[in-house]
Amino acid sequence: MRILRTVNPEITVLYAAIFLEVGAAAPKAYPMNEFLERFGITRATASRAVSWLSNSKYPSGKDRLAGHGLIKAEENEQDRRRVDLYLTAKGRTLHEQVMAALERK
């Protein structure tokens, strides 16, 4: 978590877990519906997490803050109801740092 907190010290365990799941699937797409079921969360919670992890704006109190640019969400071309998640270049770098730290332990 220490490495993930360099992006934002307030990252939640859920957001960290979602980021690591997307990273584990890379370079393939990680369907957003999979973590809805895996973590037992609602679509609204998933959308907030994706906004926070991506470049989208997310609500924070009265403000809307820019996301962190770690993942990107794309509508699936074959099934428009499905959203696929991928790591960005920034996300790949961070994921590699996290995995290297875990391997050292």
C-alpha atoms as a printed R data frame, in Angstrom:
    type eleno elety resid chain resno       x       y       z
1   ATOM     1    CA   MET     A     1   0.000   0.000   0.000
2   ATOM     2    CA   ARG     A     2   2.937   2.333   0.617
3   ATOM     3    CA   ILE     A     3   3.737   2.442  -3.117
4   ATOM     4    CA   LEU     A     4   0.084   2.936  -4.067
5   ATOM     5    CA   ARG     A     5  -0.198   5.770  -1.561
6   ATOM     6    CA   THR     A     6   2.399   7.737  -3.548
7   ATOM     7    CA   VAL     A     7  -0.397   8.334  -6.061
8   ATOM     8    CA   ASN     A     8  -2.869   9.383  -3.389
9   ATOM     9    CA   PRO     A     9  -2.486   8.786   0.351
10  ATOM    10    CA   GLU     A    10  -6.239   8.206   0.636
11  ATOM    11    CA   ILE     A    11  -6.421   5.201  -1.715
12  ATOM    12    CA   THR     A    12  -8.798   2.619  -0.284
13  ATOM    13    CA   VAL     A    13  -8.133  -1.094  -0.057
14  ATOM    14    CA   LEU     A    14 -10.962  -1.665  -2.555
15  ATOM    15    CA   TYR     A    15  -9.459   0.728  -5.111
16  ATOM    16    CA   ALA     A    16  -6.039  -0.850  -4.619
17  ATOM    17    CA   ALA     A    17  -7.507  -4.336  -5.115
18  ATOM    18    CA   ILE     A    18  -9.299  -3.281  -8.296
19  ATOM    19    CA   PHE     A    19  -6.113  -1.691  -9.642
20  ATOM    20    CA   LEU     A    20  -4.143  -4.874  -8.912
21  ATOM    21    CA   GLU     A    21  -6.826  -7.051 -10.564
22  ATOM    22    CA   VAL     A    22  -6.712  -4.939 -13.725
23  ATOM    23    CA   GLY     A    23  -2.913  -5.121 -13.645
24  ATOM    24    CA   ALA     A    24  -2.937  -8.898 -13.248
25  ATOM    25    CA   ALA     A    25  -5.028  -9.215 -16.416
26  ATOM    26    CA   ALA     A    26  -2.749  -6.944 -18.465
27  ATOM    27    CA   PRO     A    27  -2.303  -6.657 -21.342
28  ATOM    28    CA   LYS     A    28  -5.746  -8.229 -21.765
29  ATOM    29    CA   ALA     A    29  -8.899  -6.369 -20.854
30  ATOM    30    CA   TYR     A    30 -10.397  -6.803 -17.409
31  ATOM    31    CA   PRO     A    31 -14.218  -6.638 -17.596
32  ATOM    32    CA   MET     A    32 -15.692  -4.309 -14.996
33  ATOM    33    CA   ASN     A    33 -18.491  -6.816 -14.317
34  ATOM    34    CA   GLU     A    34 -15.926  -9.288 -12.986
35  ATOM    35    CA   PHE     A    35 -14.966  -7.115 -10.048
36  ATOM    36    CA   LEU     A    36 -18.611  -6.320  -9.342
37  ATOM    37    CA   GLU     A    37 -19.115 -10.005  -8.628
38  ATOM    38    CA   ARG     A    38 -15.665 -10.692  -7.177
39  ATOM    39    CA   PHE     A    39 -15.851  -7.917  -4.572
40  ATOM    40    CA   GLY     A    40 -19.640  -7.928  -4.130
41  ATOM    41    CA   ILE     A    41 -20.025  -4.237  -4.917
42  ATOM    42    CA   THR     A    42 -22.690  -2.257  -6.708
43  ATOM    43    CA   ARG     A    43 -22.310  -0.767 -10.165
44  ATOM    44    CA   ALA     A    44 -22.317   2.710  -8.563
45  ATOM    45    CA   THR     A    45 -19.386   1.786  -6.306
46  ATOM    46    CA   ALA     A    46 -17.567   0.279  -9.282
47  ATOM    47    CA   SER     A    47 -18.150   3.422 -11.347
48  ATOM    48    CA   ARG     A    48 -16.738   5.612  -8.559
49  ATOM    49    CA   ALA     A    49 -13.693   3.358  -8.324
50  ATOM    50    CA   VAL     A    50 -13.114   3.454 -12.082
51  ATOM    51    CA   SER     A    51 -13.491   7.248 -12.100
52  ATOM    52    CA   TRP     A    52 -11.008   7.575  -9.235
53  ATOM    53    CA   LEU     A    53  -8.485   5.245 -10.905
54  ATOM    54    CA   SER     A    54  -8.901   6.662 -14.424
55  ATOM    55    CA   ASN     A    55  -8.744  10.175 -15.841
56  ATOM    56    CA   SER     A    56 -12.451  10.801 -15.256
57  ATOM    57    CA   LYS     A    57 -13.769  13.369 -12.849
58  ATOM    58    CA   TYR     A    58 -15.030  11.927  -9.570
59  ATOM    59    CA   PRO     A    59 -17.059  13.548  -6.803
60  ATOM    60    CA   SER     A    60 -15.295  14.501  -3.593
61  ATOM    61    CA   GLY     A    61 -17.455  16.503  -1.248
62  ATOM    62    CA   LYS     A    62 -18.642  19.566  -3.155
63  ATOM    63    CA   ASP     A    63 -15.886  19.302  -5.758
64  ATOM    64    CA   ARG     A    64 -15.255  17.087  -8.763
65  ATOM    65    CA   LEU     A    65 -11.608  16.059  -8.853
66  ATOM    66    CA   ALA     A    66  -9.600  14.613 -11.723
67  ATOM    67    CA   GLY     A    67  -8.874  10.896 -11.508
68  ATOM    68    CA   HIS     A    68  -5.406   9.442 -11.166
69  ATOM    69    CA   GLY     A    69  -4.799   8.118 -14.692
70  ATOM    70    CA   LEU     A    70  -3.899   4.544 -13.712
71  ATOM    71    CA   ILE     A    71  -6.507   2.741 -15.802
72  ATOM    72    CA   LYS     A    72  -8.648   3.470 -18.829
73  ATOM    73    CA   ALA     A    73 -12.184   2.247 -19.392
74  ATOM    74    CA   GLU     A    74 -13.424   1.388 -22.854
75  ATOM    75    CA   GLU     A    75 -16.805   0.238 -24.074
76  ATOM    76    CA   ASN     A    76 -16.522  -3.281 -25.495
77  ATOM    77    CA   GLU     A    77 -17.034  -3.254 -29.268
78  ATOM    78    CA   GLN     A    78 -18.950  -6.571 -29.333
79  ATOM    79    CA   ASP     A    79 -21.117  -5.894 -26.269
80  ATOM    80    CA   ARG     A    80 -21.863  -2.227 -25.634
81  ATOM    81    CA   ARG     A    81 -23.142  -3.019 -22.123
82  ATOM    82    CA   ARG     A    82 -19.687  -4.248 -21.120
83  ATOM    83    CA   VAL     A    83 -16.868  -1.965 -19.980
84  ATOM    84    CA   ASP     A    84 -13.301  -3.218 -20.350
85  ATOM    85    CA   LEU     A    85 -10.505  -1.879 -18.167
86  ATOM    86    CA   TYR     A    86  -6.836  -1.564 -19.106
87  ATOM    87    CA   LEU     A    87  -3.752  -0.138 -17.407
88  ATOM    88    CA   THR     A    88  -2.392   3.131 -18.747
89  ATOM    89    CA   ALA     A    89   1.369   3.661 -19.132
90  ATOM    90    CA   LYS     A    90   1.366   5.307 -15.698
91  ATOM    91    CA   GLY     A    91  -0.625   2.379 -14.312
92  ATOM    92    CA   ARG     A    92   1.780  -0.183 -15.819
93  ATOM    93    CA   THR     A    93   4.740   1.559 -14.207
94  ATOM    94    CA   LEU     A    94   3.029   1.647 -10.817
95  ATOM    95    CA   HIS     A    95   1.896  -1.974 -11.124
96  ATOM    96    CA   GLU     A    96   5.467  -3.053 -11.927
97  ATOM    97    CA   GLN     A    97   6.724  -1.194  -8.836
98  ATOM    98    CA   VAL     A    98   4.136  -2.877  -6.617
99  ATOM    99    CA   MET     A    99   4.899  -6.334  -8.011
100 ATOM   100    CA   ALA     A   100   8.666  -5.824  -7.629
101 ATOM   101    CA   ALA     A   101   8.154  -4.801  -3.987
102 ATOM   102    CA   LEU     A   102   6.027  -7.887  -3.352
103 ATOM   103    CA   GLU     A   103   8.642 -10.149  -4.911
104 ATOM   104    CA   ARG     A   104  11.349  -8.696  -2.629
105 ATOM   105    CA   LYS     A   105   9.404  -9.719   0.487
